[in-house]
Amino acid sequence: MNNPRIVIDAGHGGTDGGATGNGIIEKNLTLDISKYMYNRFRELGIPVTMTRTTDETLSPTERVNRIMDAYGDEKGVIIISNHINAGGAEFSYHYII
Ligand SMILES: [Zn+2]
């Protein structure tokens, strides 16, 4: 893929905790994973941004706006939305091609 740019979306946040279990709150784990991914992509020299970097509440509209504001809907933009379900990790990938 030419000129990849990545938007990492840490699922949930703020008043929306997502799933809970075994003392884990989904919003915290998605943020940790998203920060790790962000740092790895930066190390690889790939342009990357995040929808949230703190424990904040995002409405669905706000989340989409942040995704679109990052790199628009150009070719090569990859959106990774992190969610953790009870049975294990599940990642959603959305490609704009
Ligand atoms: Zn979720």
Boltz pocket constraint, residues with backbone or C-beta under 6 A from the ligand:
constraints:
  - pocket:
      binder: B
      contacts: [[A, 11], [A, 12], [A, 18], [A, 19], [A, 26], [A, 82], [A, 83], [A, 84]]
      max_distance: 6.0
